[in-house]
Amino acid sequence: MIIALILFSVGLVLLLKGADLTVEGAEGIASRMGISATFIGLTIVAFGTSLPELVVTSEAFREGNFGIGTGNIIGSNISNIALVLGLYAVLAPYAFRTQPPGQRFLLHIALMLIATATFALLCWRSVLDLLSGIVMLALFTALLVILWRSGQAMERTAGKDSPYFLLFTIGGLAAVIIGAHLLLTGAVEIAALFAIPPVVIGLSMVAVGTSLPELATTVVAAYRNRPGIAIGNIIGSNIFNLLFVMGLNALFNPIPSPDMVTVAPMLLFSLAILPLFSGRIAVTRAWGTLLVMGYLAYILALYWM
């Protein structure tokens, strides 16, 4: 128990400090390159915080645990939207009503919905094979090009330009990933001590655990008033998870497709992002609360099923 608590505590410290350095480093990269912080959030920060999903999913597929691999991706995307973005809407609803983010994120949300719908359609083929992998990676490349072009058209980031921005970003992401692993390890051990069923650990802790980098980075970005990094991190991470992680693995291993009962909640939660941009703080905060409650209900439903 003591070791588990130490792992949990050290992981939490690394997670929060790493997220702080990541956000600061991302601001520096955006300032140095003369592009928007939103684009950095959609790409560098999003891909970095998705590394746990890439590692966990690839390892699961390599060992033949296809249910864990696909479940982790789908569960992480649901967690990113309902838990992480829902909490951000509760903590910083103003970020969704300011005009520039509201306009620019409509395009980015549309791209995420395209990625989600494409993944769902490919799942109808009963197997995610080489052809599916090529389609997902081709779409991922196309969306990156669109993000790059939209990033050039966004407002440029101005502000402090730390000479250590690259070190902060790399070191921060490393600390976030290591911290998430330690915190998850400690949490699983604590749960095992209290005889929590393994299915609950897998469906909740693994999915949430691999989403901890997104959660920490988004909370810190909210605290530092950086909505572009916070929201862009979630949208970019979900695109990366579905198209790059699944597409890359499908090139090497035919993956049995998850059934529509598993995929449908991800589609619904993805569409549920749209009301957050109603332009009214009260509506955004209330909808964020509903997203978090919906996520808790989803976990409970999985447990009872």
C-alpha positions in Angstrom: 0.0 0.0 0.0 2.8 2.4 0.9 4.6 1.8 -2.4 1.4 2.2 -4.3 0.7 5.5 -2.6 4.3 6.7 -3.3 3.9 5.8 -7.0 0.6 7.6 -7.2 2.0 10.7 -5.5 5.2 10.9 -7.6 3.2 10.3 -10.7 0.8 13.1 -9.9 3.6 15.6 -9.2 5.3 14.6 -12.5 2.1 14.8 -14.4 1.2 18.3 -13.2 4.7 19.8 -13.5 5.2 18.1 -16.9 1.9 19.5 -18.1 3.0 23.0 -17.0 6.3 22.8 -18.8 4.6 21.4 -21.9 2.2 24.3 -22.1 5.0 26.8 -21.6 7.1 25.1 -24.2 4.3 25.0 -26.7 3.8 28.7 -26.3 7.5 29.2 -26.9 7.4 27.1 -30.1 4.4 29.0 -31.4 6.0 32.3 -30.7 9.4 31.3 -32.2 7.8 29.9 -35.4 5.2 32.7 -35.7 2.2 30.4 -35.8 -0.8 30.0 -33.5 -0.8 28.2 -30.2 -3.9 26.4 -31.4 -2.0 24.7 -34.2 0.7 23.6 -31.7 -2.0 22.2 -29.5 -3.6 20.3 -32.4 -0.3 18.8 -33.4 2.8 18.7 -31.2 1.0 18.7 -27.8 -1.8 16.4 -29.0 0.5 13.8 -30.5 2.8 14.0 -27.5 0.0 13.4 -25.0 -1.3 10.5 -27.2 1.9 8.6 -26.8 0.5 6.5 -24.0 -2.4 5.4 -26.2 0.1 4.5 -29.0 2.3 2.5 -26.6 -0.5 0.7 -24.8 -2.5 -0.1 -27.9 0.5 -1.3 -30.0 1.6 -3.5 -27.2 -1.9 -5.0 -26.7 -2.2 -5.7 -30.5 1.3 -7.3 -30.5 0.3 -9.7 -27.8 -3.1 -10.4 -29.5 -5.2 -8.6 -27.0 -7.3 -6.8 -29.6 -10.2 -6.1 -27.3 -7.9 -4.1 -24.9 -6.2 -2.3 -27.8 -9.4 -1.1 -29.6 -11.1 -0.6 -26.3 -8.3 1.6 -25.1 -8.6 3.9 -28.2 -12.3 4.2 -28.1 -12.4 4.6 -24.3 -9.7 7.2 -24.4 -11.5 9.2 -27.1 -14.7 9.1 -25.0 -12.7 10.1 -21.9 -11.0 13.0 -23.8 -14.4 14.4 -24.9 -16.7 13.7 -22.0 -14.4 13.8 -19.0 -11.5 16.1 -20.1 -13.3 18.6 -22.4 -16.4 18.4 -20.1 -14.3 19.5 -17.1 -12.7 22.2 -19.1 -16.1 23.5 -20.1 -17.0 23.6 -16.4 -13.8 25.3 -15.3 -13.4 27.7 -18.3 -16.7 28.1 -20.2 -15.6 31.5 -21.4 -13.0 29.8 -23.7 -15.9 28.4 -25.8 -17.7 31.7 -26.3 -14.8 34.0 -27.3 -15.2 34.6 -31.0 -11.8 33.5 -32.5 -11.8 30.1 -30.8 -15.5 29.5 -31.6 -14.8 30.2 -35.3 -11.6 28.3 -35.7 -12.6 25.2 -33.7 -15.7 24.6 -35.9 -13.3 23.5 -38.7 -11.2 21.4 -36.3 -14.3 19.7 -34.8 -15.5 18.9 -38.3 -12.2 17.3 -39.0 -12.4 15.2 -35.8 -16.0 14.1 -36.8 -14.7 13.1 -40.2 -12.0 11.0 -38.6 -14.5 9.4 -36.2 -17.1 8.7 -38.9 -14.4 7.2 -41.2 -13.2 4.9 -38.4 -16.8 3.8 -37.7 -17.5 3.1 -41.4 -14.3 1.0 -41.7 -15.5 -1.0 -38.7 -18.4 -2.3 -40.7 -15.9 -4.4 -42.7 -15.5 -6.7 -39.7 -11.7 -6.3 -39.8 -9.3 -3.4 -39.9 -6.7 -4.7 -42.3 -4.0 -3.4 -44.6 -6.6 -1.5 -46.8 -8.1 0.1 -43.7 -4.7 1.1 -42.4 -3.8 2.8 -45.7 -7.2 4.6 -45.8 -6.7 5.8 -42.2 -3.1 7.0 -42.6 -4.0 8.7 -45.9 -6.8 10.6 -44.3 -4.6 11.4 -41.3 -2.0 12.9 -43.7 -4.7 14.9 -45.5 -6.1 16.3 -42.2 -2.6 17.3 -41.2 -2.2 19.3 -44.3 -5.6 21.0 -43.7 -4.5 21.8 -40.1 -1.2 23.2 -41.3 -2.9 25.5 -43.8 -5.5 26.6 -41.2 -2.7 27.1 -38.7 -1.0 29.5 -41.1 -4.2 31.5 -41.4 -4.8 31.8 -37.6 -3.7 34.7 -35.5 0.0 34.5 -34.7 1.2 34.0 -31.2 3.1 36.8 -29.6 4.6 36.9 -26.2 7.6 35.6 -24.3 10.0 33.5 -26.3 12.0 31.4 -23.9 15.3 30.0 -25.3 14.4 26.7 -23.6 11.1 26.2 -25.3 12.0 23.0 -27.1 13.6 21.5 -23.9 10.5 22.5 -22.0 8.2 20.8 -24.5 10.2 17.6 -24.8 11.0 17.4 -21.1 7.4 18.3 -20.2 5.9 15.6 -22.4 8.3 13.0 -21.0 7.4 13.9 -17.5 3.7 13.8 -18.3 4.0 10.3 -19.9 6.2 8.9 -17.0 3.9 10.5 -14.5 0.8 9.1 -16.1 2.4 5.6 -16.0 3.4 5.9 -12.3 0.0 7.3 -11.3 -1.8 4.6 -13.2 0.4 1.8 -11.8 -0.3 3.1 -8.3 -4.0 3.5 -8.9 -4.3 -0.1 -10.2 -2.4 -1.5 -7.2 -4.6 0.4 -4.8 -7.7 -0.8 -6.6 -6.5 -4.4 -6.5 -5.9 -4.1 -2.7 -9.6 -3.1 -2.3 -10.7 -6.0 -4.5 -12.1 -3.8 -7.3 -13.1 -6.1 -10.2 -10.5 -6.3 -13.0 -13.2 -5.3 -15.6 -13.8 -2.1 -13.8 -10.1 -1.4 -13.7 -9.7 -2.1 -17.4 -12.7 -0.1 -18.6 -12.1 2.9 -16.4 -8.5 3.1 -15.1 -6.8 2.0 -18.3 -8.8 4.3 -20.6 -8.7 7.3 -18.1 -5.0 6.5 -17.3 -3.9 6.9 -21.0 -6.0 10.1 -21.1 -4.2 11.6 -18.0 -1.7 13.5 -20.1 -4.6 15.2 -22.0 -6.4 15.9 -18.8 -3.3 17.4 -17.0 -2.3 19.5 -20.1 -5.9 20.7 -20.6 -6.3 21.7 -16.9 -3.0 23.6 -16.9 -3.8 25.3 -20.2 -7.1 26.3 -18.6 -5.3 27.7 -15.6 -2.9 29.6 -17.9 -5.8 30.8 -20.0 -4.6 29.1 -23.2 -7.9 27.8 -24.8 -6.1 27.0 -28.1 -3.7 24.5 -26.5 -6.4 23.1 -24.2 -9.1 22.4 -26.8 -6.7 21.8 -29.7 -5.0 19.2 -27.6 -8.2 17.1 -27.2 -9.3 17.4 -30.9 -5.8 16.6 -32.2 -5.4 13.7 -29.8 -8.6 12.1 -30.9 -7.7 12.4 -34.5 -4.2 10.9 -33.8 -5.7 8.0 -31.8 -8.2 6.9 -34.4 -6.3 7.5 -37.7 -2.6 7.2 -36.8 -2.5 4.7 -33.9 -5.2 2.4 -35.4 -4.0 2.9 -39.0 -0.4 2.2 -38.2 -1.3 -1.0 -36.3 -3.7 -2.1 -39.0 -0.8 -2.2 -41.5 0.9 -5.0 -39.5 -1.9 -6.8 -37.8 -5.4 -7.5 -39.0 -7.5 -6.2 -36.2 -11.0 -7.5 -35.5 -13.4 -4.6 -35.7 -15.2 -3.5 -32.5 -19.0 -3.9 -32.8 -21.3 -0.9 -33.3 -22.5 -1.1 -29.7 -18.9 -0.2 -28.7 -18.3 2.4 -31.4 -21.7 4.2 -31.2 -21.1 5.9 -27.8 -17.9 7.4 -29.3 -19.9 8.8 -32.2 -22.5 10.3 -29.8 -20.0 11.8 -27.5 -18.1 13.3 -30.4 -21.3 15.0 -31.7 -22.0 16.2 -28.1 -19.1 18.7 -28.5 -21.1 21.0 -30.6 -23.4 22.5 -27.9 -20.4 23.6 -26.0 -20.0 26.4 -28.6 -23.5 27.8 -28.1 -21.9 31.2 -27.2 -23.6 31.3 -23.7 -21.5 30.6 -20.6 -24.3 29.1 -18.6 -25.2 26.7 -21.4 -21.5 25.7 -21.9 -21.0 25.1 -18.2 -24.2 23.1 -17.9 -23.5 21.0 -21.0 -20.0 20.4 -19.7 -21.5 19.1 -16.5 -23.8 16.9 -18.5 -20.9 15.5 -20.4 -19.0 14.5 -17.2 -22.2 13.0 -15.8 -22.8 11.2 -19.0 -19.3 9.7 -18.9 -19.9 8.5 -15.3 -23.1 6.9 -16.5 -21.3 5.3 -19.4 -18.8 3.7 -17.1 -21.5 2.4 -14.8 -23.4 1.0 -17.7 -20.3 -0.9 -18.9 -19.9 -2.3 -15.4 -23.5 -3.5 -15.2 -23.3 -5.0 -18.7 
